[in-house]
Amino acid sequence: MDERTRASILQNFDSELAGLIAQSRGISEMDGLRLFLASETHAMLADDKLKLWYFSPLAVFDMWENEVATGDPRNSLYLRGDEIG
């Protein structure tokens, strides 16, 4: 059985990300939530083995934006580990 991230952690991220997505896209928070819940980024967050909840909501938002732009949240600098500078 796959380990899932605790529901209370997911709820906090879901709420934060819905707001960030809504604000960045000019849509309602409910539509932002729908987009996030349907994403691979959310599936990765829900997989407790990945421990993505160690990242801030802004970092997870960056992962989601990378998923939208490139099709893969792993293209985020937060996951690639590239040095900046």
C-alpha positions as CSV (number, residue, x, y, z in Angstrom):
1,M,0.0,0.0,0.0
2,D,1.3,3.4,-0.9
3,E,1.8,5.8,1.9
4,R,-0.2,9.0,1.6
5,T,0.6,12.3,3.0
6,R,-1.6,13.2,6.0
7,A,-4.9,14.8,5.0
8,S,-4.3,17.8,7.3
9,I,-1.0,18.6,5.4
10,L,-2.7,18.1,2.0
11,Q,-5.6,20.4,3.0
12,N,-3.2,23.2,3.9
13,F,-1.3,22.9,0.7
14,D,-4.6,22.6,-1.3
15,S,-5.9,25.8,0.2
16,E,-2.6,27.7,-0.3
17,L,-2.1,26.5,-3.9
18,A,-5.7,27.1,-4.9
19,G,-5.3,30.8,-3.9
20,L,-1.9,31.1,-5.6
21,I,-3.2,29.6,-8.8
22,A,-6.4,31.6,-8.8
23,Q,-4.4,34.8,-8.3
24,S,-1.8,34.1,-11.0
25,R,-4.5,33.0,-13.5
26,G,-7.3,35.4,-12.7
27,I,-9.7,32.6,-11.9
28,S,-11.8,31.6,-8.9
29,E,-10.2,29.7,-6.0
30,M,-12.5,26.8,-6.7
31,D,-11.2,26.6,-10.3
32,G,-7.6,26.9,-9.0
33,L,-8.3,24.1,-6.6
34,R,-9.7,21.9,-9.5
35,L,-6.6,22.6,-11.6
36,F,-4.2,21.7,-8.7
37,L,-6.1,18.5,-7.6
38,A,-6.0,17.2,-11.2
39,S,-2.2,17.8,-11.5
40,E,0.8,15.5,-11.3
41,T,2.2,18.0,-8.8
42,H,-0.7,17.2,-6.4
43,A,-0.2,13.5,-6.9
44,M,3.5,13.8,-6.0
45,L,2.6,15.9,-3.0
46,A,0.1,13.2,-1.9
47,D,2.9,10.5,-2.1
48,D,4.4,10.6,1.4
49,K,7.5,8.9,0.2
50,L,8.5,12.0,-1.8
51,K,8.1,14.3,1.2
52,L,7.3,17.3,-0.9
53,W,5.6,18.8,2.1
54,Y,9.0,19.8,3.3
55,F,8.9,22.5,0.6
56,S,7.0,25.8,1.0
57,P,3.7,26.3,-0.8
58,L,5.5,28.8,-3.1
59,A,8.0,26.0,-4.1
60,V,5.2,23.6,-4.8
61,F,3.5,26.4,-6.8
62,D,6.7,26.7,-8.9
63,M,6.5,22.9,-9.4
64,W,2.9,23.2,-10.6
65,E,3.8,26.1,-12.9
66,N,6.6,24.1,-14.4
67,E,4.2,21.2,-15.0
68,V,1.8,23.6,-16.8
69,A,4.6,25.1,-18.9
70,T,6.6,21.9,-19.7
71,G,4.3,19.0,-18.8
72,D,6.6,17.8,-15.9
73,P,6.8,19.3,-12.4
74,R,10.3,17.8,-12.1
75,N,11.5,20.6,-14.3
76,S,11.3,22.9,-11.3
77,L,14.6,24.2,-10.0
78,Y,13.5,23.0,-6.6
79,L,13.6,19.4,-7.9
80,R,16.3,19.5,-10.5
81,G,18.8,20.9,-8.0
82,D,20.6,23.2,-10.4
83,E,22.8,25.8,-8.9
84,I,21.6,29.4,-9.4
85,G,24.2,32.0,-10.1
